[in-house]
């Protein structure tokens, strides 16, 4: 596995640990449907959070959250719809982004709730 993939998996685990600390239950990691993948599906009370995790190193200039493209959003919505329908879940669905910025051996995490909306 390349260093980029290892760092991505490390970032996802940091996000999972963070969500658990915040009272979320992790329903699924790396949920795949057709060409779509949801990094984390988590639930807290009556909210199902579809979480996209973005990890970057400190020398990355672009705003991390802005790297989630309209195409990626469309894929996330499609996969989330399939997950909710397939599992007969009746809760509100929210799309979140968790960004993780690595600077040497330190991590800065930001959780953007309701980062985008399903129209």
N, C-alpha and C positions, 0 to 999 in steps of 0.2 A: 504494500500500500504506500502511495506517495506521501510526502510530508504534508501536502495540501489536504489530502483526504484524512490523514491522521489528525490534523488540526481541526478539520471540520467535525470529526467525530468527537474530539475533545470538547469543542464548543457546544455540541448538542448535549453532551453529558453535563456540562456546567449548567446549561439551560434547564435540563431535567431536575438537577439538584435544587436549583433556584425555585422552580415551580413547586416542588414538593415542600420546600421550606415555607412557601407562601400559602400552603393549604390545598394545593391542587392534587388531584389523583391523575396519574398518567394512564390513559386508556390504551395508547398505542404509540410506538416509535417507528418512524420510517414506513408509514402506511402508503402502499402503492395501489394505484388504480390506473390502468392503461399507461399513458406516458407521464402521469402525474405522481408526485410523491409529497406527502405531508411529513415534515420532520417530527412534529410532536402533536398528538391529540390529547388534550388535558381537560379535566372537568373540575369545576369548583362550584358547588351548590347547583344552581340551574343554568349555568353557563358552560357551554362546550367551547373551549379555545382551540382553534386551529392555528398552530404556531410554526412560523417560518423562522429558522435560526440562520443568522448571517454572522460569520466569524471573519475577522480581518486582523492583519498586523498593523502596528501603529504607523507605519510609513504609507499606509493607504490613504489617498487624498479624498476620494469621493465619499459622500455621506453613505454609510453602510445601508441604512434602511431604503435609500433610493435605488438600490441595486435590484429590488424586487420589481420586475418588469410587468407591464400589463398582461403579457402572455403567461407569465408565472402565476399571476393573480387568477387568471381564467382557469388555469390548470388546478390551482388550489381549491377554487370554488367548485369545480367539477368533482374533484376527489372528495371534498367535504360532503357534497350533496349525496354522493354514492355511499359514503360511510354512514351518514345519518339515516338514509333510506334503508340501506342493507341491515342496519342494526336496530331499526325502528326506534330511534331516539327522538324524544319530544322535549327538547330544551332549546334555549336561545343559542345561536352560534355566533361566535365572534372570531375575527381574524386578527391575530397578533403577530408582531415581529419582535424577536429578541436578538439584539445585536451584542456581539462580544468582540471587544477590541483588546488585542494582546500587545503589551508593551514589555519587552524582555520576558520576565516570568510572572508578570502581573496581568490580571484580567479586569476589564471594566465592562459591566453588563448593563444594558438598558432594555427595559421591557416596554414596548409600545403597544398598549391595548387598543383594540379597534383601529388598527393601523390603516385598514381600508375596508370598504363596505361592499357587500354583494348587492347588486342592483336588480 
